[in-house]
Amino acid sequence: MERGGCIYIMTNKHKTVFYVGVTSDLLSRIIEHKTHLYPTSFTSKYNLEFCVYFEFLPTIEDAIGREKQIKTYRREKKIALIESINPL
């Protein structure tokens, strides 16, 4: 059985920076971000500790495709996507 994937968007407390990522284990990945497991990573550098959006997809390949799509969005479109399920 193929394992699904998840895309997510993280931000900082001022909501000035967005990070789009993909994972097969959302909870573990968010914990890694919040605890700064990788201190030199983008999310650690900009203190991105808040998951403001996520989507589960049937396969990790689908999730990677969706991540690439969302990464092309301008800031305004990312905010609209986030606000469709989670008002900032």
OpenMM code with the backbone's topology and positions (N, CA, C; nanometers):
from openmm import Vec3, app, unit

residues = "MET GLU ARG GLY GLY CYS ILE TYR ILE MET THR ASN LYS HIS LYS THR VAL PHE TYR VAL GLY VAL THR SER ASP LEU LEU SER ARG ILE ILE GLU HIS LYS THR HIS LEU TYR PRO THR SER PHE THR SER LYS TYR ASN LEU GLU PHE CYS VAL TYR PHE GLU PHE LEU PRO THR ILE GLU ASP ALA ILE GLY ARG GLU LYS GLN ILE LYS THR TYR ARG ARG GLU LYS LYS ILE ALA LEU ILE GLU SER ILE ASN PRO LEU".split()
positions = [
    Vec3(0.0848, -0.1188, 0.0000),
    Vec3(0.0000, 0.0000, 0.0000),
    Vec3(0.0890, 0.1247, 0.0000),
    Vec3(0.0586, 0.2155, -0.0886),
    Vec3(0.1389, 0.3377, -0.1001),
    Vec3(0.1014, 0.4367, 0.0100),
    Vec3(0.2029, 0.4990, 0.0654),
    Vec3(0.1824, 0.5959, 0.1726),
    Vec3(0.1505, 0.7321, 0.1136),
    Vec3(0.0567, 0.8015, 0.1739),
    Vec3(0.0182, 0.9336, 0.1269),
    Vec3(0.1195, 1.0400, 0.1640),
    Vec3(0.0909, 1.1603, 0.1214),
    Vec3(0.1781, 1.2728, 0.1507),
    Vec3(0.0976, 1.3918, 0.1978),
    Vec3(0.1676, 1.4905, 0.2444),
    Vec3(0.1030, 1.6101, 0.2967),
    Vec3(0.1865, 1.7315, 0.2598),
    Vec3(0.1197, 1.8373, 0.2167),
    Vec3(0.1889, 1.9649, 0.2002),
    Vec3(0.1428, 2.0538, 0.3146),
    Vec3(0.2291, 2.1459, 0.3531),
    Vec3(0.1962, 2.2339, 0.4647),
    Vec3(0.2616, 2.3692, 0.4433),
    Vec3(0.2066, 2.4702, 0.5111),
    Vec3(0.2640, 2.6045, 0.5078),
    Vec3(0.2899, 2.6472, 0.6511),
    Vec3(0.4141, 2.6893, 0.6761),
    Vec3(0.4551, 2.7397, 0.8072),
    Vec3(0.4770, 2.8902, 0.7972),
    Vec3(0.4604, 2.9599, 0.9109),
    Vec3(0.4889, 3.1031, 0.9158),
    Vec3(0.5421, 3.1391, 1.0539),
    Vec3(0.5836, 3.2651, 1.0683),
    Vec3(0.6308, 3.3144, 1.1981),
    Vec3(0.5171, 3.3870, 1.2696),
    Vec3(0.5438, 3.4367, 1.3895),
    Vec3(0.4352, 3.4978, 1.4672),
    Vec3(0.3823, 3.6257, 1.4043),
    Vec3(0.4624, 3.6913, 1.3210),
    Vec3(0.4175, 3.8143, 1.2544),
    Vec3(0.3604, 3.7873, 1.1155),
    Vec3(0.3649, 3.6615, 1.0741),
    Vec3(0.3125, 3.6185, 0.9438),
    Vec3(0.3772, 3.6938, 0.8280),
    Vec3(0.5071, 3.7194, 0.8400),
    Vec3(0.5791, 3.7932, 0.7358),
    Vec3(0.6513, 3.7016, 0.6376),
    Vec3(0.6705, 3.5745, 0.6743),
    Vec3(0.7418, 3.4793, 0.5890),
    Vec3(0.6603, 3.3505, 0.5831),
    Vec3(0.6499, 3.2922, 0.4630),
    Vec3(0.5825, 3.1635, 0.4462),
    Vec3(0.6812, 3.0601, 0.3940),
    Vec3(0.6650, 2.9373, 0.4407),
    Vec3(0.7454, 2.8249, 0.3934),
    Vec3(0.6501, 2.7137, 0.3530),
    Vec3(0.6642, 2.6626, 0.2321),
    Vec3(0.5823, 2.5517, 0.1834),
    Vec3(0.6685, 2.4263, 0.1846),
    Vec3(0.6192, 2.3219, 0.2492),
    Vec3(0.6949, 2.1978, 0.2573),
    Vec3(0.6081, 2.0768, 0.2286),
    Vec3(0.6714, 1.9621, 0.2174),
    Vec3(0.6030, 1.8353, 0.1917),
    Vec3(0.6595, 1.7296, 0.2855),
    Vec3(0.5749, 1.6382, 0.3299),
    Vec3(0.6180, 1.5329, 0.4214),
    Vec3(0.5214, 1.4151, 0.4137),
    Vec3(0.5650, 1.3022, 0.4653),
    Vec3(0.4747, 1.1879, 0.4790),
    Vec3(0.4278, 1.1748, 0.6240),
    Vec3(0.4832, 1.2561, 0.7142),
    Vec3(0.4476, 1.2517, 0.8566),
    Vec3(0.4392, 1.3951, 0.9094),
    Vec3(0.3218, 1.4540, 0.8993),
    Vec3(0.3041, 1.5961, 0.9314),
    Vec3(0.3391, 1.6285, 1.0764),
    Vec3(0.2896, 1.5511, 1.1697),
    Vec3(0.3145, 1.5815, 1.3110),
    Vec3(0.4640, 1.5826, 1.3426),
    Vec3(0.5355, 1.4805, 1.2986),
    Vec3(0.6802, 1.4753, 1.3248),
    Vec3(0.7524, 1.5927, 1.2602),
    Vec3(0.7116, 1.6259, 1.1385),
    Vec3(0.7790, 1.7348, 1.0666),
    Vec3(0.7567, 1.8682, 1.1366),
    Vec3(0.6352, 1.8939, 1.1837),
    Vec3(0.6073, 2.0199, 1.2536),
    Vec3(0.6865, 2.0266, 1.3839),
    Vec3(0.6959, 1.9152, 1.4538),
    Vec3(0.7762, 1.9123, 1.5769),
    Vec3(0.9220, 1.9456, 1.5451),
    Vec3(0.9738, 1.8916, 1.4352),
    Vec3(1.1115, 1.9236, 1.3949),
    Vec3(1.1282, 2.0742, 1.3726),
    Vec3(1.0297, 2.1359, 1.3072),
    Vec3(1.0376, 2.2803, 1.2833),
    Vec3(1.0297, 2.3584, 1.4147),
    Vec3(0.9331, 2.3237, 1.4992),
    Vec3(0.9109, 2.3995, 1.6227),
    Vec3(1.0263, 2.3864, 1.7223),
    Vec3(1.0962, 2.2744, 1.7188),
    Vec3(1.2074, 2.2536, 1.8122),
    Vec3(1.3418, 2.2914, 1.7509),
    Vec3(1.3390, 2.3427, 1.6280),
    Vec3(1.4613, 2.3857, 1.5584),
    Vec3(1.5640, 2.2724, 1.5524),
    Vec3(1.5157, 2.1536, 1.5164),
    Vec3(1.6027, 2.0366, 1.5063),
    Vec3(1.7197, 2.0620, 1.4114),
    Vec3(1.6946, 2.1386, 1.3067),
    Vec3(1.8000, 2.1745, 1.2110),
    Vec3(1.8232, 2.3253, 1.2211),
    Vec3(1.9141, 2.3691, 1.3075),
    Vec3(1.9305, 2.5112, 1.3392),
    Vec3(1.9683, 2.6008, 1.2213),
    Vec3(2.0250, 2.5451, 1.1159),
    Vec3(2.0630, 2.6286, 1.0012),
    Vec3(1.9570, 2.6284, 0.8909),
    Vec3(1.8446, 2.5617, 0.9155),
    Vec3(1.7398, 2.5527, 0.8131),
    Vec3(1.6667, 2.6860, 0.7965),
    Vec3(1.5983, 2.7002, 0.6844),
    Vec3(1.5199, 2.8203, 0.6552),
    Vec3(1.4172, 2.8459, 0.7654),
    Vec3(1.3473, 2.7391, 0.8081),
    Vec3(1.2433, 2.7577, 0.9095),
    Vec3(1.3013, 2.7991, 1.0441),
    Vec3(1.4196, 2.7523, 1.0772),
    Vec3(1.4840, 2.7957, 1.2021),
    Vec3(1.5333, 2.9390, 1.1906),
    Vec3(1.5954, 2.9708, 1.0784),
    Vec3(1.6498, 3.1052, 1.0577),
    Vec3(1.5421, 3.2124, 1.0709),
    Vec3(1.4230, 3.1848, 1.0171),
    Vec3(1.3149, 3.2832, 1.0200),
    Vec3(1.2111, 3.2546, 1.1283),
    Vec3(1.2422, 3.1605, 1.2173),
    Vec3(1.1575, 3.1289, 1.3324),
    Vec3(1.0142, 3.0934, 1.2907),
    Vec3(1.0022, 3.0065, 1.1922),
    Vec3(0.8711, 2.9654, 1.1416),
    Vec3(0.8202, 2.8492, 1.2258),
    Vec3(0.7304, 2.8797, 1.3181),
    Vec3(0.6845, 2.7804, 1.4150),
    Vec3(0.5355, 2.7523, 1.4079),
    Vec3(0.4634, 2.8184, 1.3181),
    Vec3(0.3184, 2.8037, 1.3135),
    Vec3(0.2748, 2.7402, 1.1820),
    Vec3(0.2093, 2.6263, 1.1913),
    Vec3(0.1530, 2.5623, 1.0730),
    Vec3(0.0157, 2.6251, 1.0497),
    Vec3(0.0013, 2.6951, 0.9379),
    Vec3(-0.1228, 2.7676, 0.9111),
    Vec3(-0.2074, 2.7024, 0.8023),
    Vec3(-0.1517, 2.5999, 0.7358),
    Vec3(-0.2261, 2.5330, 0.6292),
    Vec3(-0.1657, 2.3955, 0.6054),
    Vec3(-0.2512, 2.2980, 0.5720),
    Vec3(-0.2025, 2.1671, 0.5297),
    Vec3(-0.3069, 2.0991, 0.4429),
    Vec3(-0.2599, 2.0087, 0.3599),
    Vec3(-0.3448, 1.9264, 0.2730),
    Vec3(-0.2866, 1.7865, 0.2701),
    Vec3(-0.3719, 1.6863, 0.2864),
    Vec3(-0.3282, 1.5477, 0.2694),
    Vec3(-0.3606, 1.5038, 0.1274),
    Vec3(-0.2681, 1.4325, 0.0654),
    Vec3(-0.2858, 1.3833, -0.0711),
    Vec3(-0.2622, 1.2324, -0.0747),
    Vec3(-0.3178, 1.1640, -0.1755),
    Vec3(-0.3121, 1.0175, -0.1779),
    Vec3(-0.1711, 0.9586, -0.1861),
    Vec3(-0.0806, 1.0271, -0.2555),
    Vec3(0.0561, 0.9752, -0.2683),
    Vec3(0.1561, 1.0870, -0.2415),
    Vec3(0.2775, 1.0490, -0.2077),
    Vec3(0.3825, 1.1484, -0.1847),
    Vec3(0.4138, 1.2214, -0.3150),
    Vec3(0.4013, 1.1514, -0.4276),
    Vec3(0.4240, 1.2162, -0.5574),
    Vec3(0.3209, 1.3257, -0.5828),
    Vec3(0.1949, 1.2989, -0.5463),
    Vec3(0.0907, 1.4016, -0.5583),
    Vec3(0.1236, 1.5212, -0.4693),
    Vec3(0.1713, 1.4925, -0.3490),
    Vec3(0.2056, 1.5993, -0.2547),
    Vec3(0.3215, 1.6840, -0.3079),
    Vec3(0.4207, 1.6195, -0.3665),
    Vec3(0.5346, 1.6937, -0.4225),
    Vec3(0.4876, 1.7827, -0.5371),
    Vec3(0.3984, 1.7308, -0.6205),
    Vec3(0.3435, 1.8114, -0.7298),
    Vec3(0.2662, 1.9312, -0.6783),
    Vec3(0.1862, 1.9098, -0.5748),
    Vec3(0.1082, 2.0198, -0.5160),
    Vec3(0.2010, 2.1220, -0.4499),
    Vec3(0.3050, 2.0748, -0.3831),
    Vec3(0.4027, 2.1653, -0.3221),
    Vec3(0.4650, 2.2549, -0.4292),
    Vec3(0.5066, 2.1960, -0.5393),
    Vec3(0.5671, 2.2738, -0.6479),
    Vec3(0.4693, 2.3768, -0.7023),
    Vec3(0.3417, 2.3377, -0.7129),
    Vec3(0.2394, 2.4302, -0.7612),
    Vec3(0.2243, 2.5489, -0.6654),
    Vec3(0.2106, 2.5210, -0.5365),
    Vec3(0.1905, 2.6276, -0.4377),
    Vec3(0.3132, 2.7173, -0.4286),
    Vec3(0.4317, 2.6616, -0.4452),
    Vec3(0.5531, 2.7434, -0.4399),
    Vec3(0.5581, 2.8468, -0.5521),
    Vec3(0.4819, 2.8265, -0.6592),
    Vec3(0.4785, 2.9258, -0.7677),
    Vec3(0.3820, 3.0397, -0.7367),
    Vec3(0.2968, 3.0230, -0.6358),
    Vec3(0.1970, 3.1251, -0.6026),
    Vec3(0.2640, 3.2505, -0.5473),
    Vec3(0.2064, 3.3641, -0.5828),
    Vec3(0.2475, 3.4890, -0.5197),
    Vec3(0.1934, 3.4905, -0.3765),
    Vec3(0.2473, 3.5772, -0.2949),
    Vec3(0.2082, 3.5870, -0.1537),
    Vec3(0.0566, 3.5987, -0.1363),
    Vec3(-0.0066, 3.6830, -0.2173),
    Vec3(-0.1506, 3.7066, -0.2047),
    Vec3(-0.2298, 3.5778, -0.2264),
    Vec3(-0.1874, 3.4981, -0.3226),
    Vec3(-0.2580, 3.3730, -0.3507),
    Vec3(-0.2357, 3.2720, -0.2383),
    Vec3(-0.1164, 3.2704, -0.1788),
    Vec3(-0.0907, 3.1827, -0.0643),
    Vec3(-0.1792, 3.2235, 0.0534),
    Vec3(-0.1916, 3.3532, 0.0765),
    Vec3(-0.2763, 3.4013, 0.1859),
    Vec3(-0.4210, 3.3612, 0.1615),
    Vec3(-0.4693, 3.3749, 0.0379),
    Vec3(-0.6066, 3.3351, 0.0056),
    Vec3(-0.6263, 3.1855, 0.0300),
    Vec3(-0.5282, 3.1047, -0.0062),
    Vec3(-0.5354, 2.9604, 0.0170),
    Vec3(-0.5426, 2.9316, 0.1665),
    Vec3(-0.4557, 2.9949, 0.2431),
    Vec3(-0.4551, 2.9764, 0.3888),
    Vec3(-0.5888, 3.0190, 0.4482),
    Vec3(-0.6365, 3.1365, 0.4087),
    Vec3(-0.7606, 3.1891, 0.4660),
    Vec3(-0.8836, 3.1095, 0.4243),
    Vec3(-0.8718, 3.0254, 0.3217),
    Vec3(-0.9851, 2.9414, 0.2818),
    Vec3(-1.0185, 2.8386, 0.3899),
    Vec3(-0.9205, 2.8068, 0.4757),
    Vec3(-0.9473, 2.7126, 0.5856),
    Vec3(-0.9073, 2.7667, 0.7224),
    Vec3(-0.8272, 2.8744, 0.7241),
    Vec3(-0.7712, 2.9222, 0.8506),
    Vec3(-0.7519, 3.0736, 0.8443),
    Vec3(-0.8491, 3.1509, 0.8908),
    Vec3(-0.8329, 3.2971, 0.8850),
    Vec3(-0.7098, 3.3433, 0.9623),
    Vec3(-0.6236, 3.4191, 0.8950),
    Vec3(-0.5051, 3.4744, 0.9606),
    Vec3(-0.5497, 3.5869, 1.0503),
] * unit.nanometer
topology = app.Topology()
chain = topology.addChain("A")
for resn in residues:
    res = topology.addResidue(resn, chain)
    for name in ("N", "CA", "C"):
        topology.addAtom(name, app.Element.getBySymbol(name[0]), res)
